[in-house]
Amino acid sequence: MNNDFIPSPALLPAGLRDMLPPEAENEAASVEALMAAFAAHGYQRVKPPLLEFEDSLLAGSGAAVAEQTFRVMDPDTHRMMGLRPDITPQVARIAATRLTNAPRPLRLSYAGQCVRVRGSQLSPDRQVAQTGIELIGVDSPEADAEIVVVGAEALAALGLTRVSFDLTLPTLVPTLLDEAGFTGPARQALSRALDRKDAAAVTEHGGRLARTLTDLLLAAGPAQSALAALQAADLPPLARALSERLAETVRVLRERTPAVKLTIDPVEFRGFRYHTGIAITVYAPGRHEELGRGGRYLCGEAEPATGLTLFPDAVLSLAPPRPVRPRVFLPHGTPLPVADSLRRQGFATVAGLAPVADPAREARRLGCTHLAQNGAALPLASE
């Protein structure tokens, strides 16, 4: 018996997939709608390469995604290159090099594909789309708030108006642990307890921080109640400054976009290895997957920046279906002005390349919804 295995040409590596009609067109149109919303707020588009030298790709904030980076050898230079797992570090590189003399604040936007070494349980895909904005050169509550405002408007353009922006302070817990002198196994045990949201373990391992950390752990939720808990907590000066910055950002947000739902998790610090201030995660009601993520970081060596990345795959799984462009079949010999007119009316024209006996049947076979007759598009009745 022949045991040779002949793989199907359609077989792809785990976490990679083909996107077929009409899904691919829907994604492209949705991405452009997001980008149009960004552009309306003055964010100018850049397009970094999918592949670049490893030492530049993983410099600065890029070091946080090194473990997710595919590496290949450049046959020309024999230097290692990496496939980007995230676009934000590339935009930071552009701002710090090619656009170093551009006026600040610098507003940049982007859209593209990223490739990761592995997916997650909630997001198993290893090739993911990203669209996003970066606001570079300003460190202020107004800048932090603008990122949320623009992100909310972009999502609303796709029909997602009930999203929640979860604000976190990923440097708050490390600051508290540093100032309290937690190191080694004791710090690891307390960090693990906070990561698991285990109030009993926080009490057990927290020492003199136990009461403060437990109060903050239980404060996660709507912005106002969480801010009240932060205000009441006994925080050292550096941690208090982080809390006050968050409160001021929420105040600005309430002035600019009072309808946006804001939640706060004061002790959340997972997955934000390069963030230096307020961080953002976007959720939809009743769903666990992230629609977007962002926050404050350093661009280059020391320039302040903040941004937000939206994940179109997750966004489109929740957005209302976009209308599909109607397809009209043009029987062979249809005059070109007729075809031009139908396209201007919003139809996708499918031209017959040879005469057929039954144009209506041919139109249905090709997935058309209309048939061109006498210069007009007539709806096709189902067979």
Secondary structure, 3 states (H helix, E strand, C coil): CCCCCCCCCCCCCCCCCCCCCCHHHHHHHHHHHHHHHHHHCCCEECCCCCEEEHHHHCCHHHHHHHHHCEEEECCCCCCEEEECCCCHHHHHHHHHCCCCCCCCCEEEEEEEEEECCCCCCCCCCCEEEEEEEEEECCCCHHHHHHHHHHHHHHHHHCCCCCCEEEEECCCHHHHHHHHHCCCHHHHHHHHHHHHCCCHHHHHHHCHHHHHHHHHHHHCCEEHHHHHHHHHHCCCCHHHHHHHHHHHHHHHHHHHHCCCCEEEEECCCCCCCCCCCCCEEEEECCCCCCCCEEEEEEEECCCEEEEEEEECHHHHHHHCCCCCCCCEEEECCCCCHHHHHHHHHCCCEEEECCCCCCCHHHHHHHCCCCEEEECCEEEECCCC
